[in-house]
Amino acid sequence: MALAGGFVGVTAAAASSPSTEVSGETYIIGTDTTFAPFEYREDGELTGIDMDLVRDIAASQGFTVEIQSLGFDAALQALQSNQVDGVIAGMSITDERELIFDFSDPYFDSGVQMAVAEANTEITAYADLAGETVVAKRGSEGETFANSIKDEYGFTVKALADSATMYDDVKAGNSVAVFDDYPVLAYGINQNNGLKSVTEKEQGSSYGFAVNKGQNPELLAAFNAGLAELEASGAYQDILDTYLDAPAASSDTSFFGLLSDSAPALMKGLGLTLLATALSILIALVLGVLFGFFTVSESRILRGIATTYVSIFRGTPLLVQAFFFYFGLPQLTGQPIDVLAAGVLTLSLNAGAYMTEIVRGGIQSVDAGQTEAGRSLGLGYVTTMRRVVLPQAVKIMTPSFINQFVMTLKDTSLLAVIGFAELTYQGQQIYAANFRTGETLLIVAAIYFIVINLLTMLSNKLDKRFNK
């Protein structure tokens, strides 16, 4: 069955044999996290229209793809910093974006609809929005359309990062309506997201695959050739029908069904959370001890270095640091950085600054007479610190170290914004597909609570054993 809003702009004449320029190459492709049915996770695997398209095109043209699910804004930033080679994320082709990116031939003709909460009987048309607030996805066709009519109908537009969050905002009553791409709305409504559409589809822009301006022309050409082949063979329409032709709703809607289905992905995320935390704490401990000694050094230069380090990383938000190391640093150096490396670098440098202050405070809390006594016995500065001051300071510092460990574990959740697949990120992937945000976040919060309390209990026992 042909669907409205399907294939546009490519003819069978454009089809070709696999390109020798891309044959055998591997390209990193960035995508969104929460734009079902174009990209979402099912049974822990990334799937959707965009994913099937890019994988089938890669297979037909002889290259391979590595998909990074980052979120729409983060994917574009990753492309501009050359962390990825291309982006496919239900991305509308606009004049503004064409100044920055080169686009493929359009692969989907989009449109926008308005939806309200199921129980809402007051909003049935744009005219009913006067004085109200509506929500749209940041950078989407829905936001563009809503902004184009807001003055005419007298409403305010609020932009959020993903569809699931927008739908929850409407159900919570914070916004009266949502403007979103019609296939995304249709999929969510079919998955019982608590909304209903109240307007006909408005004509929108077309979606395209994007690369940086003037870069990877061979990848763009291969995408166009593969897209034409899929359309000519009918495989393109098969992909659309799979996801848009009355997609099946979830069969098991119970809480325990959600828990069972989510467990593999959440355990994977928990593993990465613990890995990032362990690596960050080890590095932060080394940094904290080193710079902690610098802060109590007699050298003005060493004290200045430590003070500068602490001021920078305690004086800037952790999110800004994460964005800088993953997106900014590659732009400055020309070298891409792995998301785990960027995350560990962010957490360790940030936690190291706080540990520096813990070490400084612990050392300075030991009575100065202890140092004087050691020196009067003929002990050198290093020996006095090692045998007299530090054993007492460690007992003082240990509770603060445990607290910093817990804080760093919780801070890993912020790395979801750069696409690090830790526990919070996995939770976002799950509720983006099933729209059961409250229940999913409850499960994620329970896992954090259990793990943090178990680790805190273990740390306290070790503290009592070694610091009697």
N, C-alpha and C positions, 0 to 999 in steps of 0.2 A: 504494500500500500504506500503510495507516494504521500509524503507529509508536507504540509505548508511549512515554509521556513527551512527547507532542506538545502540541497546543493545548489550553488550559484557560481557562475563565472568561469567554469572550466569545461572544456570540450574534450571529447575522445581524441581529437586530432593532436592534442598536446601530449598524449601518452608516448612513452618511449621505453627502450630497454634499460636495464639497470645502469646507472651512471658509473663510469670508471673513476670519476673524481672522488666519489664518496665511498666506493666499494672497500669494505674492510675497515672503515673508520668507525670510531665510537664517539658519539656526541652526547653531551650532557644537556638535558632538556628540563627547564623549570616549568612548574605548573602550580595551580591553585590547590588548596586543601579542601575547600568547602563549596563546590559548585556542581552538585549533582543535578542532572545526570551526565555532565561533561567530564567531571573528575570527582571521584569519591572512593572510599574503601569498602570492599565487601569481603568478609572473611579474612580481613587483614591485608588484602591485596588491592592495589590501586587499579581502578577500572573506570569505565565511562566512555563516552563518545570520543573525546579527545585522545584518551589513552589507546583505544582500539585503532583510531586513525593513524596516530604517529607510529605505533608498533607495526601495523600492517604496511604502511608506507616504507618504513625502514627495512622490513623484510623483503619487499619487492624491489627496493633499490640497492640492496646489498650492504647496508650499514647497520650498526646497532645503536641503541639509545639507552642511556642511563637516566631514569626519571627522578627528579628531585621535587618532592611536594613541599613547597615553601609557603604558600599563601600568595595572593595576587600581587600585593604591593612588594613583598619580599622577592618574588620571582622577577619582577621588572628591575628592581635594584640589583639583583644578582646578575641579570643580563647586562646591565650598564657597567657593572664592575668586572665583567668577563668571568664570573664564576660559573655561568652556564652559557651554552652556545646558542640556545634558542628558547622561546617560550610559547607554549600552547596552553591556553587557560580560558577559553571562551572570551577571547580578547577582541573587542570591537575595533575595527579599522577606522580611525578618525584622522582628520587633517593634522591635528596637533601631534598625534603619535607618529604619523608618517614623517615628521621632521626629525625624529629620533631613531626610529626603527624602519627596517625594510620588511614589508609584509608579503606573504605568499598570496596566491589567488584565494579569494574567499572560499571557505568550506562550509559555512552555515549562515543562512539569512535569518537574523534574529528579529525580535519584536518585544514590546514591553506591555505588561498588564499590571493592574492594580488589584491588591487583595486586602481584605480586612479580616478581623477575627470572626470565627463562625457565628458567634452570638451577636455580632454587631448588625443591627437592622437600620441604623441611622445613616450610614455612609454607603450610598449606592452609585454615586457619580462624582466627578471632579468638583462639581458645584457645591457638594456637601462638605468640602474640605476647608472652607473659609475659616481662618483663625486657628486651624489645627496644625499639628506637626505630623509629617510623614517621614518614613525612613527608606533609604536606598543603599545599595552596596557602593562603597567608595570606588570611584573610577569606572563604574559600570554604565551600560546603556540606560539602565533604570534611573540612575542619578542624573544623567544628562537630560533625559526626557522630563523628569520631575522638575528640574531647575528651569526648563524651558517654559513650563506652564504655571509655575508657582506664583508669579506676579499677577497673572490673569485671574487665578482662582483664590489668591490670598492665603496661601498656606506656607509653612516653613519646612525646609528639607533638612533632615539629619542624616549624615553618612556614617555607616558602620562597616566593619571589615568583612563580614561573611553573612551568607544567607540565613543560617541557623540562628545567629544572634539577632538578625533583623526580625525574624518571625517571632522569636521570644519577646522582643521589644514591643511588638504589636499585641501579642497575647497578654502581656503584662499591663497594657494600657498606657505605656509611655508614648507611643505613637498610634495614630488611629488607622494608618494604612501603610502598606509597603508597595513600592514600585520595583519590580524585578523582571528579569528575562522570562518570557512566558514558558519555555520548557522547564526551567528551574522551578517556577511556581507550580506547574502541573505535577512535576515529580514530587515536590514536597506535600502538596495537597493529597496526592495518592498515598503518601506515607503517613497520613493523619497528622499533619503538622499543626492542625488547629485553625487553619485559615480557609477562606473561600474567595475566589476571584469575582469581581463585581463589574469589570469593564471588558470590552473587546480588546483584542491585541492591537497595539499601535505599531506601525511599521518602524523598525529600528535599523541599525547598521548591520554589517556583515562581520563574521568572525574570521580572523586570519592567524596564521603562524608567523611569529616575529623573530628576526635576528637584528643585531646591532647594525646601524647604518653603515653600509659599505663593507661589512664583514660576512664571512661564510656564504658567499653567493652560490657556491656549489651545493650547500645544504638546502638553500631556498629553492634552487632549481630542481633538486632531487625530490623535495616535498611536492612541488607543483606537478612533476611528472608522475609521481606515485599517486597523488590525489586524482589525477585524470584517469589513471588506469583503474583505480577503485570504482570511479563513477561509471566508466565504460563497461566494467564487468558486472555491475550490479552490487558489488560488495559494499559500496558506500551506503546505498539505500538499506541494505541488510543491517548495517551498524545502527543507522537511525531507527529502524523499526525495532531493533532489540531494546533500545533504551526509551524510546518515545511512544511506542505503540502500546499504550496501557500497561506500563510497568507494574509488576506484581508488588502488592504490599507485603510487609513483613508478616510471616506466618505466626511466630511465637512472640506475642506482645507482653508477656509477663515479665516481672522484674528479674526473676531467676533465669528466664530465657535470655534477657539482655546481658545478665552477668556471665552466663555460659558463653554466649557468642563473643563477648568483649574480652574475655580472659586472656586468650593468646596475645592479642595486640597490646593489652595493658601490661602483661608480664614482660613482653619485649621492651616496652617503654620503661618499665621499672628497672630492668637490667641496665639500660643505657643511663638512666638517672643515677643509679648507684655507681656505675663506672665513671661518669663525669664527676660525681661528688668525690670519689676516692682519689682520682688523679688530681683534682683541683686542691683538695685538702693537703695532700702530700707536698705539692709544689708550694702552696700557700704557707705551709709550716716552715719550709726552708727559707722562703722569703721573709716570713715574719721574724724568725730567729736572727737572720742576717741583718735586716734593717732595724730590728729591735736593738741589737747591739750597737748599730750605728747611732741610734738616737741617744744612747748614754755614753757614747765615745767622747774622749777628750778632744778629738779632732773636729774643728768647726766644719770642715769640708764634708766629712762623713755624716755629721748631723744635718747639714744642709741637704745632702742627697736623700737621706731618709725622710726628712720633712717634706721635700718636694714630692717624692713618691706617694707618701700618705695623703698629702693635700690633693693630688690629682685624682687618685682612685677613690678617696672618700668624698671628694667634692663634686663628682659627676655621677649621674644616674647609671645604674648597671645596664639598663637597656641601651643607652647611648654608647656605652663601651662595647656592647655586643654588636651593635650595628657598625661601629667603627672597625672592629677587628674582622668582621665577616664581609662587609661591603666597602668600607672606606680604605682599609689597608691594601687590598688588592689593586684598587685604583691608583694608589700612590706608588706601589712597588711594581705593578705589572705582573705579580705572581698570585695565582689563586690560592686560597687556603681552605682546607677541609673543615666542614661544619663542626666536627668534634674538636678539632684543634682550636678553632675560633672560640668555641664554647668553653673549653678548659682554660684557654688563655684569659678569657674574660673573668671567669669565676676565680681562678687562682690569683690573678693580679688584684682583683677586688678584695677577696678574702685575706690576701697577704697584707694589704694595708691595714685591715682591722687587727690582724694578728700581730703586726708590728706594734700597735698601740697596747695590745694585751701584754706582750713581752716587756715593753718599756714600763708599763704600769706595775707589772709583777716585780721587776728588778728594783724599781724605785720604792716599792712598798716595803722592801726589806730594810730594817733599821740601818742607818748609815754607820752605826757603831760596829756592826758586824764586819763591814769592810775595813774599818779602821783597826779592828782587832786582828784581822788576818794580816794586814800590812805590818802591824807592829810586831807580829811573830816572824817577820821576814819573808812572808809569802808574796810572790809577784802579783801583778794585777790579774793576769789570766788565771793563775792558780787560785787566787782568792775568789774570783767569780765562779770557777768550776767547783771548788770544794766547799765554799762557805755560802755564797749568795744564791747561786742557781738552785741547789737542793731545796732551799726555803721558797724561792720564787716560783718553782714549778708547782708546788702545792697550792700556791695562791692563784696561779694562772690556769690550772686544769679546768675548773668549772667554766671559765670564759672560753677556753678552747672547745669544750663540749658544746657550748651554746653556739659558737661560730660554725661548728660542724653541722649542727641542725639548720642554721640559717643558710649555709651553702647548699645543703640538700634541697631546701625549699626554693632557693634562688634558681635552681636548674629549670624550674617551670617557665622562667622568663625566656629561656633559650628557644622556646617554641616559635618565637617570632622570626628566628632565622632558619627555621626548618629542621632543628635538631629533634629527632623523633623520640623524645623522652616521654614520661608518663602523661603530662598535661597535653602534649601534642597528640598523643594517641587518643586521648579522650576527645579532643576536638575533632579528630578524624571520624570517630565513631558517631558523635551526635550530629555531625554534618550530613551523614547519610541517613540516620534514622529519626532525626529531629527530636530525640528524647533527651533534651539537654539537662534537665533537672536530675533525672535518674542517673545519667552518665556521670555528671559531676559529683553526685553523691558517692558513687563507687570510687571515683578517682580520689576524692577527699578521704574516704575511709582507708584506702591503701596508704596514702601519705601518713595518716594518723597512726596506723598500725606500725608501719615501718619506722617512723620517727620515734615513737615511744619505745619500741624494741631496742633500737640503737641507743637511745638515751639511757635505758636501763642497763644495757651492756657497758656503756661508757662509765656510768656511775659506779658499777661494780669494779671495773678496772681501776677507777680512781681510788676507791676505798682500799683495794688490795695493794696498790703500789705506793699510795701516799698515806699510809697509816701513821 
